[in-house]
Amino acid sequence: MDQQAELAKVKARIRALSAKTVERGCSEAEALAAAAKVGELLEVYGLSMSEVALREEACVQRRLSVPGPQRLALRWLFPALLRFCECRGWTDGRADFVFYGLEPDVQMAEYLLRVAEGALTYEEARYRLSADYLRSRATPQTRLRSFRYGFADRLGKRLEELVRTREEAAATRRAAAPAAAATASTALVLAKEKKVEEGLRGLGVRLKTVYSTATVRDSGAYGKGQAAGGRVGLERPVGAGPGAKTLPRK
């Protein structure tokens, strides 16, 4: 099978796995297993894609709307999600998240944002029924906002940890590889970044970083949110074999 046919097959597999969500009838375990497999396939895709194939790969733009109050928490972890998926993005208006990059990267970003959104909705509903929520003297809005910030902070930090682990592993591989292979790997990363930047310029999009702060008024609710953020299925095993590695829960 030639490289283009292999890449097409990988992308078709990614699309099929990304469609496996709880909303479409899959169990939570099946959806999380699909998410793990998507990540595995994307890693294989990135490692096997040559610079020639990269030039032929199209950049895509996707827009996802999150109209509920959870959007503020998702905005908080949005930068970490973009770095993890190696794509660019921005927020538009009060509810829209926009992703831009190579198609597999954008697919992964879309999927993970929906996973985070669904997990936050589920965990928040559980928290509302808990004794900690019911006995708190803070207003309901304060309790829930602090919970959401805790969730987003923990999940964002976990994504950043995974980015650092991936970068360290890539640096180790380059150090152990022959000089020509290490140079080619670095050139591929730079070519990918250049392609995305050129695509953004073609759209007339100029991104700027906006810094914001959050005030936590209920530390107990914030802690419960952090614990909930630690339960999102990023720690599930990657791959189905008995020797599959497990991402750390922290």
N, C-alpha and C positions, 0 to 999 in steps of 0.2 A: 504494500500500500504506500503510495507516495505521500509526501508531507502534507500537501493541501487536503487530500482525502482524509488523512488522519486528524488534522485540525478540525475539519468539518464534522467528523464523527464525534470528537470530543465536545464540540459546542452543542451538537444535538443532544448528547447525553446530559450536559449541564442544564439545558432548557427543560428536559424531561424531569430531572431531579428537582429543579427549582419550582416546578409546578406542584410538587408534593407538599401541600400544606394542610394544616388541620382544617382550615376553611373548606378545603376540597375533599374532605372525607378521610384523610390519613389520621392515624393516631399521633399523639405528641411524640412518641418514641420513633415512629416512622419518619416524621418530619425532621426531627433532630438528626437522625441517621442520614437522611438525604442531605442536610446542610453540611454534615461532616464530609460526605462523599463529594459534594460540590467543591469544597475546599481542597480536597485531595486532587481532584481532576484539574483544578485551576493551577495548582502547584506543578503538576506534570506538564500542563500546557505551557506554562511560563518557561520551564526548564528546557523544553524541546523545541521552542519556536525560534527559528533562525531570523536574522535581520531581514532577509529577503521576504519571508512570510510576514514579518512585522510591517513592512512597507505596504503590503497588500491588505493588511487587516484594517477594517474601517473603525473609526471612532463613532460612538453613538451618544445620544443624549436622552436621558429618561427623567421624567418628573413624577414624583410621588406626593400625594396629599395626605396629611395627618391633621384632620380638623379638630380633634379633641384636645383637652388640656394637657395630654401627655406630650404634645409637640414641643413644649419648652424643655422637657427633660431630654428628648431625642436631639434637640438642637445642641444640648450640652455635650453629648457624646459624638455628635456628627463629625467633628474634625478627626477624632481617633478612628472612626469607621472608615473615613476616606483614606487615611494613611494605611490602614490594614488592607484595604482593597486596591490600593495603588491607583486611585482615580481622583479626579478633581470634582468639586461640587460647590454649590452655594444654596442659600435659602432665598425664596422668592415670596414676598408677601407674608402673611401670617401662618400659612399652613403648608406651603410647598417646599419640598426638598428636591434639588436638581442634581443629577449625577452626570458626569461626562468623562469618557475614557474609552479604552478598548472594550469591545462588547463583553467578553467574559468577566472583566473586572467590574463593569457596571452591573452585570447580572448578579454577581456576588454581593455587591453593595445594596442593591434593591432587596435581595433576599434577606440579608442580615438586618436591614432596617425594619422589615416586616416582622422578623423574628423578635427583635428588640421591642417593637410596638406591642406585639401579642403577649410577650412575657410580662411587660410592664402592666398591661391591662389585667392580666390574670393575677399577678402578684398584688396589685393594688386592691383588687376585689377581695383577696384573702386578708389583706391587712385591715380593710374596713370592718371585717367581722372579728378581728382579734381583740383580746382583752387589752392589749397595749393601746390600741386605737380608742377603744371605748372609755378607758379610764383617764386618758390624757385631758388636761385642762386647756390645752390650746384649741383655737378655733379649728373646725374641720378643714378650712382652706389652708391654714398654716401646717396642719398635720400632713395633709396630702402633698403639698408643695415640697415640704422637707423630705418626705418619703421619696418623691420622684427625683429630687436632686441627689439623694443618696444612691438610688438605683443607677442613675446616669453616671455618677462619678465612679462607682465601682466597676461598671461594665466598660466605661471608657478606659480606665486604667488597665483592665484585663486585656483589652485590644492593644493598648500601647505595649504591654509586656510581650504579647505575641509578635508584634512588629519588631521589637528589639531582638527577640529570640531568632526570628527569621533572618534578620540582618546579620547577626553574629554567625549563624549557620552558613549563610552565603559567603561571608568573609573567610570562614574556615575552609570552605570548598575551594574558593579561589586561591587561597594560600597553598593548598595541597595539589592543585591542578598544575599542569604544564603551563609555562608562561603564555603560550599562544591561546590556550583555552581560557585562561583567566582574563586575558585582554579582550577576547571575543565576548565573554560574559559581561564585562564592564561596558563594552560598546553597545551591547543589546539593551542594557538598562538605560543608557544615555539616549539611545535612539528611540526608545519607547517614550521617555519623558519629552523629547523634542517633538515627537509626533503629536502628543496630546497638547503641548503648548501651541504648536502651529495650528491645530484644529480649533483651539479656543480663540486664537487671533482671527481665524477665518470667520468665526461666529460674531466677532466684534465684542467678545466678552473680556472684560478686565476685572480680575478678582482682587479683592483687598481683604485683609484680615481685620476683623472687628473683635475687640476684647470686651468681655463683660464679666460682671461679678454676680454672685448669688448669695443672699443672706439666708442662713439656716436658723430658724427660730424655734425649732423643736428637735433637739439633738437625738432624742429617743426615736422619733420617726425617721430621722436621717439614717441612724444606725440600722433600723429595720429595712430601709431601702437599700442600704449597702449589702446587707445579707441577701436580699432578693436579687440584686445584681450579680452576686456571686453564684447564684443558682442557674443562671441562663446557660443553655447547653453547649457552651464553647469548650467545655472540658471533656466532651464525649470522645470516645476513641475514634481515631482517624483510620479508616480501613476496616475490613471485616475479619481479617485473619486473627488467630489466637495470639500472635505476637505484636498486634497493633499497639502503637504507643498511645498514651493518654495525655492530653494536655492538662497541666496542673490546675487544680482548684485552689484559689488563694483568696 
